[in-house]
Amino acid sequence: MRVMQQQKYVMAIAGIVMLFYLVFHMLSNLSFFSREDFTDFYQWYNHLIVRGSLLSLFLAALLLHVWVAFKIRRVNAKARIIDYQRHAGFHIPPLFVTLSITFLLLFIVLHIVQTLQFDTDKVYQETIALFHSGWMVLLYLAGLFVLTMHLQHALANVLQTLGKTAKTCQLLALGVALIITGGLAVIPLYSYLILI
């Protein structure tokens, strides 16, 4: 049981590292509304030391988070002979959770691979070109929707652990998740609807 608790702490710490990166990513992307500021920021960010360090930290946290989550899920599945008794309310099927988390992981990998292929001198133009396709915008919005659900669930658990009531946790977590993912969604929407 102690090992399981330690694994949950590791998963939470990795999640917090990723949350800080997401906030940083969202705030930096909001400079997109000023082409000059966006270009200046990404000229700084794309220095090998800066981008390499931040991306390495994010990827290490992501891999650790996924690995520990997988281990915890396997242990829980083996230990649970009889499924949890459910209340009559809303229920998300486990298969949907697995598929949505897999989609989220693939979305993150796709996003990183796409942005690593950008010409670092033309990040603004590359971003607009990326969201020229309606399908790409829909893919990003779907990824951000799944990210919102995951953040809301994770943040609610953290807040509840800190002693907040379930209702307060759900509302605060949803608010934070919507601010972050909403800030990230603005760029593909703005690029597609306004700039193209």
C-alpha positions, -999 to 999 in steps of 0.1 A, spaced: 0 0 0 29 24 8 44 17 -26 11 26 -43 9 58 -23 45 67 -34 36 60 -70 6 83 -67 28 111 -54 53 106 -83 24 107 -108 10 139 -91 44 156 -91 49 147 -128 14 160 -135 22 193 -117 54 197 -139 33 192 -170 6 216 -157 32 243 -152 45 237 -188 9 239 -201 4 272 -184 37 285 -198 28 272 -233 -7 288 -231 7 322 -220 34 321 -246 10 312 -273 -13 341 -264 15 364 -278 3 351 -312 -21 381 -314 10 402 -319 31 387 -347 62 406 -335 59 395 -299 52 359 -310 82 359 -333 105 374 -306 93 349 -280 99 319 -302 133 332 -313 143 331 -276 124 298 -269 139 280 -299 175 283 -286 187 248 -281 193 252 -244 159 267 -236 138 245 -258 158 214 -252 157 219 -214 120 227 -212 109 200 -237 132 174 -220 116 182 -186 81 180 -201 88 147 -219 104 132 -188 74 142 -167 50 128 -194 68 95 -196 69 92 -158 33 101 -155 21 76 -181 44 48 -168 32 52 -132 -4 56 -142 -1 23 -162 14 5 -132 -13 18 -108 -40 8 -132 -26 -27 -136 -23 -32 -98 -59 -19 -94 -73 -42 -121 -56 -72 -105 -67 -64 -70 -104 -57 -79 -122 -90 -83 -156 -74 -81 -161 -41 -98 -170 -10 -78 -207 -5 -69 -219 25 -89 -243 51 -80 -273 56 -104 -257 88 -118 -233 94 -146 -207 67 -154 -178 68 -179 -170 33 -192 -134 22 -186 -128 15 -223 -137 51 -231 -113 64 -205 -85 42 -219 -92 53 -255 -94 90 -246 -61 89 -226 -45 70 -256 -58 97 -279 -45 124 -256 -10 109 -255 -10 105 -293 -22 141 -297 6 154 -275 32 134 -295 18 147 -328 18 183 -316 55 180 -304 65 163 -337 47 190 -358 62 219 -339 97 204 -340 95 205 -378 87 242 -379 113 265 -395 124 283 -364 126 316 -383 90 314 -395 71 301 -365 42 325 -370 37 315 -406 42 278 -398 15 281 -371 -10 297 -395 -1 270 -421 -6 242 -396 -42 254 -389 -50 260 -425 -69 227 -426 -102 225 -409 -94 188 -401 -63 198 -382 -83 224 -362 -109 198 -353 -81 174 -343 -66 200 -320 -100 209 -305 -107 172 -299 -73 169 -282 -79 199 -261 -114 186 -251 -98 154 -238 -71 174 -221 -98 195 -204 -115 163 -191 -82 149 -178 -71 181 -162 -105 185 -145 -104 150 -131 -68 153 -119 -71 188 -104 -103 177 -86 -85 148 -71 -56 170 -59 -80 196 -44 -100 169 -27 -68 155 -12 -61 190 1 -94 189 20 -118 208 -3 -153 195 -7 -162 175 -37 -185 201 -52 -159 229 -47 -132 206 -62 -152 199 -93 -160 236 -100 -124 249 -93 -109 221 -113 -132 227 -142 -125 264 -141 -88 260 -142 -90 233 -169 -112 255 -191 -89 286 -187 -58 266 -198 -74 247 -226 -94 277 -237 -62 297 -239 -47 270 -260 -77 266 -283 -77 303 -292 -47 299 -315 -61 272 -339 -95 289 -339 -81 324 -346 -57 311 -372 -85 292 -391 -114 316 -387 -97 350 -388 -63 347 -406 -72 323 -433 
